[in-house]
């Protein structure tokens, strides 16, 4: 007897005649699931062809769209998630029909005039920042960071002050002990995330949601771009198009007025993705707007406003005819970079996290997927690869763990974004400044929730070692200057009482991470090491002669404490912190089936160089702090990173997109060139 078949209906946007078009897909579900389960239980590596032969469906290559050249033919995660995806499709459409699909909802179109009067809580949702405010461009609150930077080199002078040698070493020991306790905590957070990440791939997020609520949910994705190659843009958009809920996504490509080959890029993107989303929106950010800093932040601000205008005009965001209040309760906005790779269930995970967040806090949190910079990371020089691995550790342990700020690729409710006046175009770092803008708007500390599904991002790159190192330095400098400038914004609002109590806790974590962990702590370690080398030639300055902590612990003159205390902190860094970071990198590479080729000896050399790379990074940050202290706001800007080396061997435009869902209705392409004043 033949296996029973289940008809699965995928409903598209309604046709011009008003009748929903449907693509009927008949699957032998029992055979599909049993074959996939058998391969899962076999614990062996299965090629894409084997998977297709077993299920009758061609999978998205490793669930990451068209970056096929960067992935092996291992389908371990693809096979596991395919089981849930086949089941999800039957669950989504079973008994619902076309009307149950989010993309089939038809509402009246709101006119442009009404769009300009749309309100939320009685306020115009498109209100802009006040550019008329004048601020001192040099004497800013980030000058307080100079205090930390001037104190940090104390081992170079305090050690050689008569009678103060022991005190110098004691301060260094206390600093390192505090850091050790903190890094134990962050390491626990990283191991906990690794467990949650593994578990997330086997979690049927979509099935666990209330069908009525999940069908209300819409997503906006904003991707700013300037000079990035169109192949890279297509690879990123491809990962969004491959989402299991792509029909609920409004994809926004935010270009600059001076973007090279603008029309050609739009043509290629149109041709490739014209029927993959609920809508594809192009925004053209005008240049030279007074009060704005050119860069990703001002671009995202303009693109997000364009997307909301479009959705209101098309009726995707309902507006009450009488009150003019817009309904934003079931819409999220996610920002990404031009070199982002979403796992194909990211927005399914986001939907689950959004709807499972209690309503009283749902509009006061952000969601952050830990970023792993493994796009061609194995082809990068050691300093880029090492810092990319450490950045993932720091993100999970500090930025997310301490709810300090989001980074590059994150999500929030559209209601919170509108209440925060979108993104502040007068600053260069949208991720850091947004957390503060949201805290100012709500008056409460903005918590950062973890999206367990990881996200891939691109590291710095260059055509040779010198150009790549220069890009590495430029990026580190830009981040440090951006963080220091945001500190000024934070302090101004704190003193005005916008968020005084929640601001005090945020003040500690922000200064501790950006000022102390990433900069001052490394400088103290470098200066202490120099002092110890001097102590080898001049014994009176050695730690054995100065005998720190002797009276604290009743140590003898020949105690091994003096010999091993400083090296023990270095051993801890390598044996706990750095090892955890490298294990996490290896796990992500394996579980996502990335085709990375790093020889064990090369990997060992990179591991050994980790502390030196971190110290060099610290010196770059130290330089950046003095740079913004001297030049002020003049150095604040966003220089686009070089991305050409990240383009895959097989360009995204060369191969048709292997989409999980099938949609036939032509996409609505919208271009908005209106500047919101």
N, C-alpha and C positions, 0 to 999 in steps of 0.2 A: 504493500500500500504506500502510495506517495505521501510525503510529509505534508501536513497542512500548511497552507500559505496564509500570511497576514498582509492585508492591503494597508500600506502606509501612505497617508495623504499629506503632501506638503503644499500649503496654500501660499500664494504670492499676493502682492498688492493687487487690488481689484483692477480689472481692465476698464477701458473707457466706457464700456457699456454698463459697467456697474456690477457685472457678475464676476465672482472670484475665479481665477484660473487655477487649475490644480494639475499637479504632476503626480500621477498614481504610480507608486513604486511597489512592486510585489516582491516580497522576500520569503524565502523558505527559512523562517526565523529559527526553527528548531535545529536545522542542519547547521546554520551559521554559528549559532551559539555553542553547539556541541563541538564543532570543529575548532573554534577559537579556544574554548575551554581545554580541549585536548592538547593544543599546542602550549597553552599556559602551563598545564601540569607537567608537560614534558621537560620544562626548564632548559630548552635548547634554543640556540639562535636560529631564527627563521628569516629567510629572505622575503623581500616584498612580493616576489613572484609566488612563493609558497603560500603567503598569506592570501593573495588574490585568488589562487587556485582553491584554497580551503573555504573561503567565504563567498567567492563570486563578486567581490567588490575590491576595487583598487584603493588602498588606504592612502591618506596623506602621508608623504614620506616623513616618518618619525614625528608626525603631528606638528611640523614646523614649516609647512608650506613649501616654497621653492628653494630653500637653502639646501638642496639635496646634495650638493658637492661637499657640504660640511658634515654630513652624517653618514654613518656606515649603514649597511643593509640590515643591521639588527633591528628587530621590531618588537623588542621585549615590552616596552611601555605601550607601543601601538597596539599590540595584541591584547594586553590587559584592558586598556581603555576602550578598545573596539567592542568588547563584550558589553560594557555599560552603555556605549553609544547606540548599539543596535537595540538594546532594551529601552533606552531613553526615547528613541524615535517612536517605538510602539506606544510608550506611555504618554508622550506628548500629544499624539494624534488620536489615540484610542477614544472613540466616543465624542471627540471634540469637533471634528470636521474642520472646514475652512474657517468657520467663525472663531475657532479656538486659537488660531495662530495670531501672534501679535502683529504680524505684517499685514493682516487683512482688515484691520480696524480702519473704518472710514469716518472722517470727521470733516466738518465744514472748514473752508479756508478762511483765515483771518486776514483782513486787509492790512496794507502797510500802515495806514493811519492808526488803526487800532493797535498794531504792534508797538508803535511809539508810546502808547499810553498804558502799556501792560504794567501791572503792579504786583508786588508781593508784600504782604503786611502793610499795605497802604503806601509803599514807596516804589518809585520808578525802578524797575529791575535793571535798566540800562544806565543808571546814574554813574558818572565817571569820577575819577580822582581829581582833586583840585590841583591843577598845575600852576596856579597863580601863587602858591605859597613859596616864599623865598627861604632858603636855608643856607647856612654857612657851608661853603664847599670844602673847607680845609679843617676848621676846628669842629670836629665831630666826635661823638661819644666813643667811636672805635679807637680813639687815641688812648683809652684806658688799657687797651691790650698791650701798649708799650710798657706798661708797668710790669706785666708778667715777663715780657721779653727782656727787659733790662735786669730783672732779678734772676732769670734762669741761668746765666753763666757764672753764678756765685762760686762754683768749685774752682774757677780759674784765679780767684783772688782771695776768697775766704780761707782756702786751704793753706795759704802762705802767710796769713796774718798770725803773728806770734800768739799762741794760746788758743787759737780758734780752729786749729787743724781738726781736732776731734769733732767739734760742732759741725764743721762742713761735711764730714763723712756721715755723721748722725742724721743730718737733714736729708742727705741722699738716701740713706737706708730707710728712713720713714716714708719718703716719697715712693720708693720702690715697693715697700710693703703695702702701702695703700693701693698702688696700681695692681699689685699681685692679687689682692682681695677682689678688686673690681674685675680683673680679667678672669678670675675663677668664675664669677657670676656670668660674664659675657660668654665664656666657653660653654657653660651649662645651657645658656639660651641657644647657642649654635647647635649643640647636640640634640636639644629638644626639637629645634626646627628640622633637623635632618630626619628625625623620626616622623614628625608631622608631614614632611614633604613626601616621604615614602608612602605613608598612609593615604595621602590625598589622591594619589593616582588610582586608588581602588575605591574612592568614595563616589557614589552616584549622586552628585550634588543636585542635578536637575530633578531626579525622582523624589528627593526628599522635600522639595518645595511644594507649597500649596499651588495647584494649577491656576487658580483664579488670580493669585498675587503675581506669580511669575509671568503670566501673560500680559500684565500691566506694565512690566518693567521695560524701560528703554535705556540704551547706552549711547553716549557720545564719545568718540575717540578723536582727540586733537593731536595732529602731528605737524609741528612747525618744520619748515625746511628753508634753506637759503641756497647754498652752493653744492649740496650733496648730489652725487650722480643719480640719475633716474633709476638705474638698475637697483641701487640700494633702497630707494624709496619703494620700488615695486616689491622688493623682498619683505620689507616691513609691512606694507599694506596687505601683502599676501597672507601674512600670519594672522592679520585681523579678519581677512575674508574667510579663513579656514576655521573660524570659531563656530562652535556648535549652535550658537545663538546669533549668527551673523545677520539674520533677517531683522533683528532688533537694534542693530547698530547704525548710527549715522556717522559716517567716516568723514572727517574734516582734514583737508590738506591745506595747511596755512603757509602760503608763499609770501615772499617779500616782493615789493614793487620792483626791486633791482635783481630779483632772481634770474640768473642766466638761463637762456633757452626756456623761458616760462611757458610759452604756448606749446612748444614741442613736448615738454614734460606733461602738461595737462592732457595733450592729445594721447600720449602713450598710456597714461594712467586711466583715462576715460575708456580707451579701447580695451584695456585689460580687465578693468573692474566695473564695467558698466552695469552689471546685473548681480553684483555680489552682496550689496548692502541694502538696508532700508533707503538710504540716500547717500550720495557722494557729494560733498560740498567743497568747493574751492574758495578760499578767501585770499585776497591780495592786500597785505598790510602796507599802507602808505609809508614812505620814508620821510624823515625830517619832521616828525610831529613834535612840536615844542613840549618839553617836559618828559619825553620818553627816552629811555636808553635803548638803542638798537640791539636786538637780540631775541633769544627764544621767549623771554618773559613777555615782552610787548607783543610779539607775534602771537603767542598763545592767548593773550588777553583779547586781541582783535578777532582771532579765529573762533574762540569760544562764544563771543558775542554774536558773531555771524551765524554760528550754528543754532543758537537759541532763537534768533530772529527768524531763521528759515523754518525751524520746527513750529514756531507759533504761527507763522504765515500758512504753513501746510496743515495746521490743525493737529500736529503730533503732540503739542502741549496745549491742552484745552484752556481757554480763557472765558471766564464768566462774563456774559454780555452786560450785566448790570454793574457789577463791582469792578470789572477789569482785572480781577485777581487771577493769576495764572496758577495752574496746578503743577507743582514740581515734585510731588511726593514720591513718584515712582520713576525717577530718571537719575542716572549717574553720569558723571563726566570723567573720562580717563585721559591723561596726557602721556605721550610717549615721544621718544626721540626718533630721528630718521634711521637709526641703526638698531631698532628694537625687534626682538623676535618673541612674540607671545606664544606660549603653549596653547594648543587649540581648545583647551577647556578653561582658559583663564577667566573669560567672562561668565562662564557657567559657575565657576568658583566665586567670582565677585557677586553674582546674583544671589548665591546661597548665603554669602557673608552679609550682604546688604539686608536681605529679608529676614535673616535670623538675628540681626542686631535689634535690641529692644527699641521701640519707637521713640522713647524718651532720649536715647543717645544716638540714634541712627543719623541724625543731622548735625552731630557734633564730633564726628570721627572721620578719619581718612583711612584708606586701605592701601597697603604697600606690599607688593610682591618683591621678595628679595631678588636683587639683581646679580646675575652672574655674567661676567664679562668674557664669556667663552666663545664669542664669534671670532674665529681665526686666532684665538689667543695662543695656540700652540705655535703659531708662525711669528709671534712677536718677540722682541728682545727681552732679556731677563728682567729688566727693571719694570717694563710694562706688564709682563705676566705676573710677577711677584706682587706688584701693587694692585693689580686687578683681583688677585686671589684674596689679598688682605682687605680690600674694600668690601667684599661680600661679607667677610667676618665682622668688620666694623658696622656695616649696615644692620645686620641682625642683632648684634650685641649692644650697640649704642643707639643708632638712629631710631630703630624700631623699638628696641628694648627700653630706651629712655624716653620714647615719644618726643624726640628732639625735632626732627623734621623729616618730611618725605624727600625722596631723591629720584629725580629724572622721570620715572615711570610710576604713576600712582593714580588713585581713583578717589572720588568723593561724591556725595550726593549733589545734584545740581542745585538744590535749595541752599545748601551751605555755600556753594560757590557764588551764587547770586547775592546772598546776604553779605559775602565778603567782597563784593564789587569785583568779581572775577579775579584777575591777576593784576598786581600793581606794575604798570609799565615803566615806572620810574626807577626800577631796580632790575638787576641783571639775572638774579637767581630766583626763578619763579617757585621752585620747590621749597626753599627756605622761607622766602617772604610770604608765601601763601599760608603756611602754618600760623605765622604771626597775624596776618590779615584776618584769618578765620577766628583766631583767639580774640582779636580786637572786636570783631563783629558780634561774637557770642558772649564774650565776657567769661568764658570758661576755658580750661586747658584742653587743647585738641589732642585726643588720644589717637595713636596710630595702631591700627589693627593689621595683623599679618595675613596676607593671602598666601596660603600654603603652596600653591602652584608656583614654581619658580619662573623667572623671566630672563631671557638672554638679552644682553646689550653689548655694544661694540666698545672695545678698548681704544686708547689712542694708537695711532699708527703712523708710519712714515716709510718712505722709499728706501732709506738706509738708516744706520744706527744713529747718525747725528740728527737727521730730520725727525726721527721718532723720539729721540731724547728731548729735542726742542719742543715737540708737541706735548710730551709728558710734562715738561716744566711749565709750559703755557697753561695747560689744563689745571695743574696744581695751583698755580698762581691765581688763575681766574676764580677757582673755588674759594681760596683763602680770602681774596679781596671781596668776593661776593658775601661770604660769611661775615666778614668784618663790617661791611656796609650795612648788612641786615641788622647787625648788633646795634648800630646807631638808631635805626628805625624802631627796634624793640625798646631801647632805653627811653626814647622820646615818648612813646606811647605808655610805657610803664610809669614815668613820672607824671603823666597826665591822668593817671588813675584809670585807664581803660581796662586794665586787667591786673591790678596790683597784686592780689593774693596768688592767683594762678601764675602770674608772671615771675614771682620770686622763685618758685620751683623750676620754672623754665630757665630762668637766669642761671641757676646753678648748673643744670645739665648742658646748656648751650656753651657757656664759658669753659666748663670742665672739659667737654669733648673737643671743641674747635681750638680753644686756647691752650689747654693743658695737655691732653692726651696726644693730640696730633703735632703739637709744636714744642711746648715748654719741656715736657717729659723727655723727649728725644734730645733736646739741647742740653739738659742737665746730664743725661747719660754720656753724651759726647764730651762735655767739659770734665766730667768726673773721670772718664777714661784717660784724658790728657793729663789730669792731675796725678793719676796713678802711675802713668809712664814717667812723669817727672820724679815721683817718689822712688822709682827704681834707681835713678842716678843720684838722687839726694834723699838718703834714707830717712832723714828727719821728717820728711813729708809723706812717707809711706803710711798705709793704713795700719801696718803692724807697729809702727812707732807712735802714731797718734792715738791708737787704742780707743776707737769710738765705742760707746755703749758699755764700757768696762764696769762702771759703777752701777749701771742699770741691772745687769745680769750677774754681777760678781765674777767677771771673767778673769782668768789668770793671764799673765803676760804672754804665755806661749799658746794661748787658746787657738784652736783651728778656726774659730769663728772669724778671725780677721782675714784668714786666707781664703775662706770659701763663701763669705756672705755676698760679696759682689758677683762672683761667677754664678752663684746659685740663682740670682735673678735672671741672668742670661740663659741658664739651663732651663728655667721655668718658661721663658719666652719660647724657646725652641721646642721643648718637650710637651708643652700644653697649648700655648696660643698658636704658634706657627704650624704645629702639627695638625691641630684641629682645622685650621684654615685650608691646609693642603688636602686633608682627608675629605673635607666638604667639597672641594673642587673636584677631586677624583670621583666622589659619589655622584655629583651632578653630571659629570661627563659620562659616567657609566649608565645612570638611570635614564638619562635623556638620549642615550645611544649616540653621543657626539663622536664624530670621527676625528678625534684628536690623536696626534702622534708625537708623544714626548718620550724620548728615550729615558730609561731609569737613571742613567748617569747625568743626563742633562737636568732631569727633574731634581736630583740630589744637589746639583750645583746651584740651581735656583733656590732650593730650600736653604742651603748654607748662606746664600747671599741676602736672605730676607732681612736680617737686622741692619745690614749696611744700606740696603735700599730704603728701609724705613727711616734711617737717619738722614739720608740725602733728601728724602721727601720732606723731612722736618726742616732742613736748612732752606729748602725752597719756600716753605710756608713762612719761615722766619723773615726771609727777604721780602716776601709779599706784604707782610704786616708793616714793615718799615716803608715799603713803597707806597701803600695807601696812606700811611701817616704823613708822608712828605708831600705827596701830590694831591691827596684828598679825593674828592669825587671824580676828578679828572681822569683817573685810571679805571673807573668803573665802566665796563663794557663787556660785550660778549663776542669774542673772536671765535668764529666757527672752527671746529676741529677738522683736521684732515680725515676724510672718510673713504677716499678712493681705494685704499688698500683693503678695505673690508668687503668690497664687492665680490660676490661669489664667482668661482670659475665658470659656472654655468649661469649666465645672466637670467634674471627673473623674467625678462621679456621673451626669452627664447622658448619657453615651454608653457603650455596651457596650464592654468591653475587647476589643481585637483581638489575641488571643493567637496566638503562633506555633504552639504545640502544642495539641492537643485532648484534653481530659480530661473524663470524664463521671462518675467516682466522686465522690460528695459528700465534702466535706472534713471532716476531724476538727477540731473547734473545742475548744480546751482553755482553761479559766480556772483559774489557780493564784493563790490569795491567801495562801499560806503564807509566813511570813517565816523565812529561814534564820538562826538564831542560832548 
